[in-house]
Amino acid sequence: MKKYIIFGASKGLGDAFVKGLPNPGDQVWIVSRSRPKSLDLNDGIQRMWLEVDLSQQNKREKITEALRNDKIDVLIYNVGVWEKEGFEDDYDFEHDNPEDIANIININITSTITYIQALLPNLRRSDSGKIVLIGSTAGLDNTNNSQVSFVTSKFGLRGITNALREHVREDRIAVTCINPGELAAEIPYEAGAEKAISEYNGTRIPVQDIVSLVNCVVSLSNVSCVKEINVPAITDLNA
């Protein structure tokens, strides 16, 4: 039986992880602001919701108190907010509000560090602990993105991954960063990959592909460590 905690898991890719990774008998803690619909599933998987706003650092105790001394086998951090007009054609960095910039960095960088830090004792209780951080191809070199704050945060996520890996190496906890390109995250996991492929004419990655990659990573022994996986859409010339 594996025990998961998945951050940012009420919809999109996070919801796909909650539905596609665990097997009957497994336990999943779901961390999100809104109630996940996956709680209503009856598939032999125990799902528990922790209502947490990750912009607030004082909510860490809510998670640590809920888990207490329980083990975590797999921690997935799938959180990333971006600029209000970040991926629109008329986006202009110079119009970004400084408070919004600070909020992006706080959620995408600071909370990643502090919430994972709080759960390291639980991960050490596992025989083969895994930490998976979901980044973006926007955080790779020379990918032609002008969203300064979002891109900065995704570059930073890779730095977190590298330093954290060294910190927990002697605990045999593997730390992996997966950087997807554009996802068909609006298509629910249960609709299937073919639906996502046809909906976007093969230009966006179905969430099932990322679930499959994470499933491979978490199934490895504590001898192996996958450091980073970059997954652009095959039609994406900027990654």
N, C-alpha and C positions, 0 to 999 in steps of 0.2 A: 504494500500500500504506500503510495506517495502522498505527501502533503505539500500543497502549493499555496503561495500567496501571490496574487496577481493585481498589480496596481493599474488603474485606468481601464477597468474591465467591464464597464456597463454597456458599451456599444463598440461597433467597429472591430478592429483587430483584437482588442482586449476581450470582447465578448466571444470572438472566435477561439481565443486561447481557452477560455473557461469551458466552452463546449467541446473543443476538439482535442485537448491535451489529456485530461484525466480519464481514467478507466473506472468502471464500477468498483466501489469500495474505497476510492481515493477521496481525499478531502481538499477543498479549495476555499481559501479566504479571498473574498473579492473586495477590493478597496476602490471606492468610487464615491462621487457626490450624489449621484442619482441611483435609485433602486434598480438593480439589474433584472431584466426579465428572465434571465437564466435561473433565478431562484425558483421559478415555477416548474422547472423540468423535473420529471420523475424517472431518472435513468440510473439509479443506484449510486450516484455521486453526491456526496454531502457538500453542499455549497453554503457558505456563511458570509453575510454581508457586513462590512465595516464602512459606515457612512463617514467619510473623511474628506475634507477640503484640503488638498495638498498645498495650497498657498499658505496654510497656517501651520507653523512649526510646532505649536503647542498641542497638536493633535497626535503626535507620535505616541504619547502615553496611552491613548485609546487603543492603539494597535498592540502595544507591548503588554498592556493589561489583559487584553482579550486572549493573546497567545500564551502569556505567562511563560512556563518552561517547556512548552510544546516544541517539537522539532519542526523545521521547515526543510524540505528536500529541494524545492525549486522556488526561487523568487524571480518573478518577471516584472520588470519596471517598464511599463508601456505608457508613458506620459509625455505629452508634448503639445504645448499651446503655441500659437503663432500670431502674428500681427493681424489686426482686424481685417485689413484689406490685403493681407500678405500674398495671396496667390491670385489676385485679380490683375487684369491687364494694366490698370491705371495705378498700381501700387507705387508709392513714393516714400522712401525711408524718411525723408525730411519732414513728413507730416505725422510721423509716429509720436504719440504722446509719451513723455518721459516716464509717467507712472505705468503705462502699459509695457514699456520696455523693461522696467524693473520687475514687473509681475512675471513676464516671460522668463527672465533669468532666474527669478526666485523659484518658480515651479519646475522649470526644466533642468536647472542645475543644483540650486541649494537644496531643494526637497529631495532630489535624487540621492544626494550625499547623506543627508541627515536621516531619512527614513530607512535607507539601507543600513546605515551605521547602527540604528536602534535594533535591527533584527539579526545582526551577526551572531549573537549568542544562540539564537534559535537555529541558524544555519549550521553552526558548529555541532549541533546534536545529530545531524544527518551523517550517514556513512559516505554519502556521495553528493554533497551539496552543490547546487548550481545557481548562479546568478546570471540572468539574461537581461541585458538592457537593449531596448528597441530605439535605435537611432534613426538615421535618415541618410540617403545619398546626398542630401543637401549639406551634410557635414563632412563630405569628402573634398579633396582638393579640386579646384577648378571646375565646379559643376554649374557655373553660370546662374547662380541664384543671388538676388539682390536684397533678400529679406535679412537685414543685418543681425537683428536680435535672434531670430530663429536659427539662422545658420551658425551664429556664434555659440548658441546653446548646444547644437548638435555636434559641433567640433569639440566642445567642452565635455560632452558625454563620452566621447572616445578617450579623453584624458582621464576621466573618472574610471572608466573600465580598466585602463592600463595600470593606474596606481592601485586601485582596489585589488586587482589580481595579485599584485606583489604583496599586499598586506595580508591576504588570506591564503597565499600559496602553501604555507606550512600546514594549514588546516585542510589541505586538499579540496578546497572549494574552487571550482572552475568559474571564471568570469568571462562572459562572451558578450560582444556587441554585435547586433545584427542591424544592418543599414538598408532598409527597403527603399525602393523608389516609389513612384506613384501607385497607391493601392486602390483597389475597388472596394474600399471599406464600407461603402453604403449598401453593398449587397450582402445580406445576412449570410452567415456561415452555412446555415441549413439549406439555403437556396442552391448551393453547389458551385463548384468552380466554373463549370461551363456557362452558367448564367452570368457570372461576372465577366468572363471572357467575351461573350457575345454582346453584352450590354455596352462594353467600351471598345468593341472591335479589336480586341487583343492588345490594347495600349496600356492597360492597368493590371497590376498583379492581383490575382485572386488571393484572399486572405488564407485560403487553404494551403497555398505554397509556403507561406511564412510559418503556419502551424506545423507543417511537415518538417521544416528546417529545425524549429525549436524542439519538436519531438525527437529528432535525431540527436540533437545536442544533449538533451536531458537523459537520454537513454544510455549515454556513454558511461564507462566506468570512471572511477576517480583517478585513473592513471592518465586519462586524456584531457586536454584542454583546447577547445576551439576558441581562438582569440577574437577573430572578427570575420564577419561574412557580409559582403556587399551584394545587394540583390536589385539592380536596376531592371526596369522593364526592358525587354529586348528591343523595343523601338526607341528607347531613350538615348539620344546621342550625346547628352550632357554628362552622363555618368560613366 
